Amino acid sequence: MAVPLNHTVSNRILLATFDAKWKRQRVSDGHVVYLATANKATIELLVQGMKKTIKRTFTKGARIFVVNATFHFPEHIQL
């Protein structure tokens, strides 16, 4: 069952794998923005302290900001 989640910030992400529905929009010193180009854009995350990866699903237009290894997620669905 999918669980809706509000805005989330995490610095415990060890690995983030974006599917083909994401575009890296801009890169500067320690700052990256990813843009969801279609609905149901997913990311698979390996989080420190967890034994398995987790998936997050976003709607088209969602932006994920990564600043110095801290991920800032907009509203999304946990699968």
C-alpha positions in Angstrom: 0.0 0.0 0.0 1.3 3.5 -0.9 1.8 5.9 1.9 1.7 9.7 1.1 4.5 11.7 2.7 5.0 15.5 3.0 8.1 17.5 2.5 11.2 15.5 3.7 14.8 16.3 4.3 17.5 13.7 4.8 21.3 13.6 5.1 21.3 9.8 5.6 21.0 8.9 1.9 24.0 6.7 0.8 22.8 6.0 -2.7 20.0 7.5 -4.9 19.1 5.8 -8.2 16.8 7.9 -10.4 14.8 6.3 -13.2 14.7 7.7 -16.7 11.9 10.2 -15.8 14.3 12.5 -14.1 16.5 15.3 -15.6 19.4 16.9 -13.8 18.6 20.5 -14.1 21.5 22.5 -12.7 24.8 21.8 -11.0 26.9 24.2 -8.9 29.2 24.0 -5.9 27.6 21.2 -3.8 24.1 21.9 -5.3 22.1 19.7 -7.7 18.5 20.0 -8.8 16.6 17.0 -10.3 13.3 17.6 -12.2 10.6 14.9 -12.7 9.7 15.0 -16.4 6.7 12.6 -16.1 4.3 11.3 -13.5 5.3 8.3 -11.5 9.0 9.3 -11.6 10.7 7.1 -9.0 13.9 7.0 -7.0 15.3 4.0 -5.2 17.2 5.0 -2.1 19.7 3.3 0.1 19.4 4.9 3.5 22.0 4.7 6.3 20.9 2.2 8.9 18.4 0.4 6.7 19.0 -3.1 5.3 17.1 -2.7 2.0 16.4 0.1 -0.5 13.2 2.1 -0.4 11.3 3.6 -3.4 9.7 7.1 -3.6 7.4 8.2 -6.4 6.8 11.8 -7.5 4.5 13.7 -9.9 5.6 15.5 -13.0 7.3 18.8 -12.1 8.6 17.7 -8.7 12.0 19.0 -7.9 14.5 17.4 -5.6 17.3 19.6 -4.3 20.6 18.0 -3.2 22.8 20.4 -1.2 26.0 19.1 0.2 24.7 15.5 0.3 21.4 16.5 2.0 18.3 15.6 0.0 15.3 17.9 0.1 12.2 16.0 -1.2 8.8 17.5 -2.1 5.6 15.7 -1.4 5.8 12.1 -2.6 4.5 8.5 -2.3 6.4 5.8 -0.4 6.0 2.4 -2.1 
